[in-house]
Amino acid sequence: MKKSLLLLLTAITLLSACKKDGIAKKDEFQTSYEKFQNFKKSSANSYTYIATSGSVFGYSSTTTITITNGVVIGRDYKAYRLNDAHQSVLYISWTEDKSSISTHTQGQDALTLDQIYTKAKNEWLKVDTKANDIYFETDANGLIASCGYVPKECQDDCFNGIHISSIQATPRLVLN
């Protein structure tokens, strides 16, 4: 009887912890989304962000996305790998302007932060928690910095989502 009661209490505790964690992630996401809405207004929906990726095998990349008035107008990509001396060396670099967006296959998709928040809410944060570890982190300003999931039992390079190292408002031009 004591074992059954102990198992029942343990199960209830674990289930409520899972629910609280899910609720906490939803609350954290909502707070971040609200901060993004304020950022979007203050920046006139014009900003750049840098998405990063990396591998335990030495490969890394950065993709800088430029948005003006809510439209992606530029995408810059740089990929690095380790040389024989274990130094990071640039080996691919390209730039796309508004007329050539998404003509390259490498790099972060040309998404606005609105699209990233939507993808986070509807895809990355909704995967099965029994099969995946889910992550959501914000930067010092409360904006999305990392969101995605890793299938449990996966060993290397299994993150599905986005890492953002920087979000900056684009300086506005002042015309006299």
Secondary structure per residue as TSV (DSSP state, phi and psi in degrees):
chain	resnum	aa	ss	phi	psi
A	1	M	-	360.0	-45.5
A	2	K	H	-62.9	-39.3
A	3	K	H	-63.0	-43.2
A	4	S	H	-62.7	-44.0
A	5	L	H	-64.5	-42.2
A	6	L	H	-62.8	-43.0
A	7	L	H	-63.9	-41.4
A	8	L	H	-63.3	-45.8
A	9	L	H	-63.0	-40.3
A	10	T	H	-62.5	-44.5
A	11	A	H	-62.7	-43.8
A	12	I	H	-63.0	-42.1
A	13	T	H	-61.8	-46.2
A	14	L	H	-64.1	-43.1
A	15	L	H	-64.8	-42.0
A	16	S	H	-68.4	-33.4
A	17	A	H	-64.5	-41.4
A	18	C	H	-63.3	-43.6
A	19	K	H	-63.1	-43.5
A	20	K	H	-62.4	-41.3
A	21	D	H	-61.8	-44.3
A	22	G	H	-62.6	-42.4
A	23	I	H	-65.7	-41.1
A	24	A	H	-61.3	-43.3
A	25	K	H	-63.3	-41.5
A	26	K	H	-63.3	-43.1
A	27	D	H	-64.2	-44.0
A	28	E	H	-62.2	-43.4
A	29	F	H	-60.8	-48.4
A	30	Q	H	-61.7	-42.5
A	31	T	H	-61.7	-44.0
A	32	S	H	-64.3	-42.1
A	33	Y	H	-61.8	-41.3
A	34	E	H	-64.0	-40.3
A	35	K	H	-65.0	-37.1
A	36	F	H	-63.7	-40.5
A	37	Q	H	-60.0	-39.8
A	38	N	H	-66.6	-42.6
A	39	F	H	-61.0	-43.1
A	40	K	H	-60.1	-42.4
A	41	K	H	-65.4	-47.4
A	42	S	H	-68.7	-23.5
A	43	S	T	-100.3	5.5
A	44	A	T	55.8	34.5
A	45	N	T	54.1	37.6
A	46	S	-	-129.8	117.5
A	47	Y	E	-163.2	170.5
A	48	T	E	-125.9	151.8
A	49	Y	E	-140.5	154.7
A	50	I	E	-116.9	117.9
A	51	A	E	-97.0	136.1
A	52	T	E	-119.9	155.2
A	53	S	E	-144.1	157.8
A	54	G	E	-157.5	163.5
A	55	S	-	-132.6	148.7
A	56	V	T	-65.0	-12.7
A	57	F	T	-93.8	8.8
A	58	G	S	100.7	-7.9
A	59	Y	-	-82.6	142.1
A	60	S	E	-150.7	161.7
A	61	S	E	-154.4	159.4
A	62	T	E	-130.6	141.0
A	63	T	E	-127.6	120.6
A	64	T	E	-101.1	122.3
A	65	I	E	-108.5	131.8
A	66	T	E	-113.0	128.1
A	67	I	E	-121.2	132.8
A	68	T	E	-127.2	125.9
A	69	N	T	50.9	39.4
A	70	G	T	80.6	8.7
A	71	V	E	-122.0	133.7
A	72	V	E	-70.1	123.4
A	73	I	E	-119.0	-4.1
A	74	G	E	-162.5	150.1
A	75	R	E	-147.1	122.3
A	76	D	E	-117.3	136.6
A	77	Y	E	-129.3	138.7
A	78	K	E	-137.9	130.4
A	79	A	E	-120.2	140.8
A	80	Y	E	-127.2	151.5
A	81	R	E	-143.5	163.4
A	82	L	E	-82.8	136.5
A	83	N	-	-88.5	-174.2
A	84	D	T	-61.9	-25.3
A	85	A	T	-89.3	9.3
A	86	H	S	62.4	34.1
A	87	Q	-	-104.8	142.3
A	88	S	E	-74.6	125.4
A	89	V	E	-127.2	130.9
A	90	L	E	-65.7	128.8
A	91	Y	E	-128.9	-11.7
A	92	I	E	-141.2	136.6
A	93	S	E	-151.9	133.0
A	94	W	E	-153.2	163.6
A	95	T	E	-134.0	136.1
A	96	E	E	-116.1	140.4
A	97	D	E	-104.2	-175.2
A	98	K	G	-54.8	-35.7
A	99	S	G	-79.5	-12.9
A	100	S	G	-123.1	16.3
A	101	I	T	-54.8	134.3
A	102	S	T	68.6	23.4
A	103	T	-	-83.5	-13.3
A	104	H	S	-102.9	151.0
A	105	T	S	-90.8	-23.2
A	106	Q	S	-77.9	164.1
A	107	G	S	89.6	172.5
A	108	Q	S	-65.8	139.7
A	109	D	-	-56.4	151.2
A	110	A	-	-79.0	79.7
A	111	L	-	-114.5	146.8
A	112	T	-	-79.1	166.3
A	113	L	H	-65.9	-29.9
A	114	D	H	-57.4	-46.2
A	115	Q	H	-66.7	-35.5
A	116	I	H	-68.0	-44.2
A	117	Y	H	-61.5	-39.5
A	118	T	H	-64.1	-44.7
A	119	K	H	-63.7	-39.8
A	120	A	H	-60.4	-49.9
A	121	K	H	-65.5	-44.0
A	122	N	H	-92.5	-15.9
A	123	E	T	-124.1	-68.9
A	124	W	G	-62.8	-38.8
A	125	L	G	-86.9	-2.6
A	126	K	G	-106.0	4.0
A	127	V	S	-70.0	163.9
A	128	D	-	-65.2	119.0
A	129	T	T	-72.8	-17.2
A	130	K	T	-74.3	-27.6
A	131	A	T	-104.6	-9.7
A	132	N	E	-141.1	149.8
A	133	D	E	-95.6	127.4
A	134	I	E	-106.4	139.5
A	135	Y	E	-127.2	139.1
A	136	F	E	-146.9	120.2
A	137	E	E	-133.4	153.0
A	138	T	E	-121.0	162.8
A	139	D	-	-85.6	-174.3
A	140	A	T	-62.2	-23.7
A	141	N	T	-92.0	0.2
A	142	G	S	87.4	4.1
A	143	L	-	-85.2	156.3
A	144	I	E	-56.5	129.9
A	145	A	E	-119.0	-31.1
A	146	S	E	-156.6	133.4
A	147	C	E	-151.7	132.3
A	148	G	E	164.5	-164.8
A	149	Y	E	-146.1	159.8
A	150	V	E	-129.4	123.8
A	151	P	E	-59.5	135.1
A	152	K	T	-60.9	149.2
A	153	E	T	77.1	-2.8
A	154	C	-	-77.0	142.3
A	155	Q	-	-97.2	-49.5
A	156	D	S	-135.1	138.3
A	157	D	S	50.5	52.9
A	158	C	-	-110.8	4.4
A	159	F	-	-69.2	129.4
A	160	N	E	-115.2	111.9
A	161	G	E	154.4	-143.7
A	162	I	E	-142.0	144.6
A	163	H	E	-118.5	126.9
A	164	I	E	-119.1	120.4
A	165	S	E	-91.1	-18.1
A	166	S	E	-159.2	138.4
A	167	I	E	-131.6	122.7
A	168	Q	E	-133.5	134.8
A	169	A	E	-65.2	143.1
A	170	T	-	-81.0	129.5
A	171	P	-	-57.9	137.6
A	172	R	-	-84.9	142.7
A	173	L	-	-81.8	134.1
A	174	V	-	-107.9	120.1
A	175	L	-	-101.8	134.5
A	176	N	-	-94.1	360.0
